[in-house]
Amino acid sequence: MKSGFVSIVGRPNVGKSTLLNAILKSKISIVTNKAQTTRNNIKGIYNEDDVQIVFLDTPGIHKPFYKLGDEMNNMAYKSFKDIDALILVVDASLKYSSGDEFLISHLKIANDIPIFIVFNKIDSTNIVLINELKEKYHQCFPKAKMIETVANNDFNVDFLLKEIINILPEGLKYYPDDQLSDRDMRFQAKEIIREKALLLLDKEVPHSLAVEIEQYKENKNKTIIDACLILEKDSQKGIVIGKNGQMIKKIGSKARKELEDYLGEHVVLNLYVKVEPDWRNKNNLLKQYGYNKNSN
């Protein structure tokens, strides 16, 4: 059979997680319109007759302003090791910029790996811009295969998958056929709660928000989850709680519904808010919240 590991990398908010979910036809990674939604390396496992591909969804590579950003970049760089192919996702609607230069400078170490450059959001670009982007990336990676996609409506996703399968080596099966991810339900619950908060909140709050699961308990026919929303400033606490607690209730309601759909049973979800000043720059808190490269 054919099998292998494929890392999905790119700048923030280019559609890496959307692409992975489209390939697997299942929601493995949370998706929002906020940059840096993905903060951990997450494995998504594709199974087909005589094929198993372990995809690694990674945080967006960016110029960091906090230790959290350093850790997220380190996770992405770590994904370059021991892989059979690399998917570089590019937002086809944006001009080439210094952010692309920063990304490419860190991808040079992966130059001997088969690279697929995926120009995503092709429906939001024009012929001049896409040709300029292709020329720039061809100069940097002349052997790479370029593919245009619209991941959120599955355009060309199956074609990309076939091209990846073509270059995979013969190998072993690494995971059972029914396993879709390497992450447990406790991690998934944390991410679902954070996703709903990101979708509902605005301005600086999403970037300074973390979620910690304090209790995950499975009882007969129901799951009880206590989760804490971590913020950096007291002023953000009122925004997250909202007038008469309406915002945190809305976050909890949306998260609970998805968790119940996912688990197929009743979920009791209790949300709390805590302020940890400058947590994004504190190594002990980054580790506690699961954002340390040694914890993945």
C-alpha positions in Angstrom: 0.0 0.0 0.0 1.0 3.7 -0.3 1.4 5.7 2.8 3.2 8.8 4.1 3.3 12.0 6.0 2.3 15.3 4.3 2.7 18.7 6.0 0.4 21.6 5.2 2.1 25.0 5.7 1.6 28.6 4.8 1.0 32.1 6.2 -1.9 32.7 8.6 -5.5 32.6 7.3 -4.7 31.2 3.8 -7.0 28.2 4.2 -4.8 25.4 5.5 -7.3 24.0 8.0 -10.2 24.4 5.4 -8.1 22.4 3.0 -7.4 19.6 5.5 -11.1 19.4 6.4 -12.0 19.3 2.7 -9.6 16.4 2.0 -10.9 14.4 4.9 -14.5 15.4 4.4 -14.7 15.9 8.1 -14.0 18.7 10.5 -10.7 18.0 12.1 -9.4 21.6 12.5 -11.3 24.6 13.6 -11.8 27.4 11.0 -12.5 31.1 11.4 -11.7 34.3 9.5 -9.3 35.3 12.2 -5.5 35.0 11.5 -3.6 32.4 13.6 -6.7 30.3 14.4 -4.6 27.2 14.3 -2.1 27.2 17.2 -1.0 23.5 17.3 0.1 20.8 14.9 -2.9 18.6 14.3 -2.7 15.3 12.4 -5.6 14.4 10.1 -5.6 10.9 8.8 -6.9 10.0 5.3 -7.8 6.4 4.5 -8.6 4.9 1.2 -8.1 1.4 -0.3 -4.4 0.7 -0.1 -3.6 4.4 0.8 -3.1 6.1 4.2 -1.9 9.7 4.3 -1.1 11.5 7.6 -1.6 15.2 7.0 -0.2 17.7 9.5 -2.2 21.0 9.8 0.2 23.6 11.2 0.0 27.1 12.6 0.5 30.0 10.1 4.1 31.0 9.8 4.4 34.7 10.6 6.7 37.3 12.1 6.2 36.8 15.8 5.5 39.5 18.4 5.1 37.2 21.4 6.6 34.0 22.6 3.4 32.3 21.6 4.2 33.3 18.0 7.7 31.8 18.3 6.2 28.6 19.6 3.6 28.4 16.8 6.3 29.0 14.2 8.5 26.3 15.8 5.6 23.8 15.6 5.3 24.6 11.9 9.1 24.2 11.3 9.0 21.0 13.2 6.5 19.6 10.7 9.1 19.7 7.9 11.0 16.7 9.4 10.5 13.2 8.2 7.7 14.0 5.7 7.1 12.6 2.2 5.6 15.8 0.7 4.8 19.4 1.6 1.8 21.4 0.7 2.4 25.1 0.7 -0.9 27.0 0.7 -0.9 30.5 -0.7 -3.8 33.0 -0.6 -4.2 33.7 -4.3 -6.2 36.9 -3.6 -3.2 38.7 -2.0 -0.1 40.3 -3.6 3.3 38.8 -2.8 4.8 40.6 0.2 7.4 40.6 3.0 5.3 38.0 4.8 5.8 35.6 1.8 9.5 36.4 1.9 9.6 35.5 5.6 7.8 32.2 4.9 10.0 31.2 2.0 13.2 32.0 3.9 12.2 29.3 6.4 11.1 26.8 3.8 14.5 26.4 2.1 15.3 23.6 4.4 12.4 21.6 2.8 13.7 22.1 -0.7 14.5 18.4 -1.2 11.0 17.3 -0.4 8.3 17.1 -3.1 6.4 20.4 -2.8 2.8 21.2 -4.0 2.1 24.9 -4.1 -1.7 25.3 -3.6 -3.0 28.7 -4.7 -6.2 28.8 -2.7 -9.1 31.2 -3.0 -8.6 31.2 -6.7 -12.1 32.5 -7.1 -11.1 35.8 -5.4 -8.2 36.7 -7.6 -7.5 37.8 -11.2 -5.3 36.6 -14.0 -2.6 39.2 -13.5 -2.2 38.7 -9.8 -2.2 34.9 -10.0 0.4 34.9 -12.8 2.6 37.2 -10.7 2.3 34.9 -7.7 3.1 31.8 -9.7 6.2 33.4 -11.3 7.5 34.4 -7.8 6.9 31.0 -6.3 8.3 29.2 -9.4 11.5 31.2 -9.0 11.8 29.9 -5.4 10.7 26.4 -6.0 11.2 25.5 -9.7 10.4 21.8 -9.2 7.2 22.4 -7.3 3.8 21.4 -8.7 1.3 24.3 -8.7 -2.4 23.7 -8.2 -5.3 26.1 -8.0 -8.0 25.4 -5.4 -11.0 26.8 -3.6 -10.9 24.7 -0.5 -14.2 25.9 1.0 -16.2 24.5 -2.0 -13.9 21.5 -2.7 -12.7 22.8 -6.1 -9.7 20.8 -7.3 -9.2 19.2 -3.8 -9.6 15.7 -5.2 -7.1 16.5 -8.0 -4.6 17.6 -5.4 -5.2 14.4 -3.4 -4.6 12.2 -6.5 -1.3 14.1 -7.3 -0.1 13.5 -3.7 -1.0 9.8 -3.8 1.0 9.5 -7.1 4.3 10.5 -5.4 3.9 8.6 -2.1 6.1 5.6 -1.5 5.0 2.1 -0.6 4.8 1.9 3.1 3.0 0.7 6.2 -0.3 1.8 7.8 0.3 4.0 10.8 -3.2 4.4 12.2 -6.4 2.3 12.3 -8.8 2.9 9.4 -11.4 4.5 11.7 -9.1 7.1 13.3 -9.3 10.6 11.8 -7.0 12.5 14.1 -4.3 12.2 16.7 -6.1 14.5 19.1 -8.4 13.4 21.8 -11.8 14.7 22.7 -10.5 16.9 25.5 -8.4 18.8 22.9 -11.3 18.9 20.4 -13.5 20.4 23.1 -11.0 23.1 23.8 -10.7 24.0 20.2 -14.5 24.0 19.6 -15.0 26.4 22.5 -12.2 28.6 21.2 -13.6 28.6 17.7 -17.0 29.8 18.8 -15.4 32.5 20.9 -13.2 33.6 17.9 -16.3 33.8 15.6 -18.3 35.9 18.1 -15.6 38.2 19.4 -13.8 41.0 17.7 -10.8 43.4 17.8 -7.9 42.3 20.0 -9.7 39.8 22.1 -9.4 36.7 19.8 -5.6 36.8 19.6 -5.2 37.0 23.4 -7.7 34.2 24.2 -6.8 30.7 25.3 -9.1 27.9 26.6 -8.2 25.5 29.3 -10.3 22.4 30.0 -10.4 22.1 33.8 -12.7 19.0 33.9 -13.8 16.5 31.2 -15.9 13.9 32.7 -17.9 11.2 30.9 -21.0 10.0 32.8 -23.8 7.7 31.6 -25.4 9.4 28.6 -23.8 12.8 29.2 -20.4 14.5 29.3 -19.6 17.3 31.8 -17.0 19.9 30.7 -15.7 22.8 32.8 -13.6 25.2 30.7 -11.9 28.4 31.5 -11.4 31.2 28.9 -8.1 32.8 29.5 -7.6 36.6 28.7 -4.7 39.0 29.2 -6.6 42.2 30.3 -9.3 42.9 32.8 -11.0 45.1 30.2 -11.4 42.0 28.0 -13.3 40.2 30.7 -16.4 42.3 30.3 -16.4 41.9 26.6 -16.2 38.1 26.8 -18.9 37.9 29.5 -21.1 40.5 27.9 -24.0 42.5 29.2 -25.9 40.3 31.7 -23.7 37.4 30.7 -25.1 37.2 27.2 -21.9 36.8 25.3 -20.5 34.0 27.3 -23.9 32.3 27.2 -23.9 32.6 23.4 -20.3 31.1 23.2 -21.4 28.3 25.5 -24.6 27.6 23.6 -22.9 27.3 20.2 -20.0 25.2 21.6 -22.3 22.9 23.4 -24.4 22.3 20.3 -21.4 21.3 18.2 -20.0 19.1 21.0 -23.4 17.3 21.3 -23.5 16.8 17.6 -19.9 15.4 17.7 -20.5 13.2 20.7 -24.1 12.2 20.1 -25.0 12.8 23.7 -26.0 15.5 26.1 -23.2 17.9 27.2 -23.1 20.0 30.3 -20.7 22.9 29.5 -19.7 25.3 32.2 -17.6 28.3 31.1 -15.5 30.6 33.3 -13.3 33.6 32.6 -9.8 34.2 34.1 -7.3 37.0 33.5 -3.6 36.0 33.2 -1.7 39.2 32.2 0.7 38.8 29.3 0.3 35.0 29.2 1.5 34.9 25.6 5.0 35.7 26.8 5.2 33.4 29.8 6.8 30.0 29.1 5.1 28.2 32.0 1.6 29.3 30.9 2.3 28.5 27.3 3.2 25.0 28.4 0.1 24.8 30.6 -2.2 25.8 27.8 -0.6 23.4 25.3 1.4 25.9 23.2 4.9 24.7 23.9 6.7 22.9 21.1 7.7 20.1 23.5 4.0 19.4 24.3 3.1 18.4 20.7 
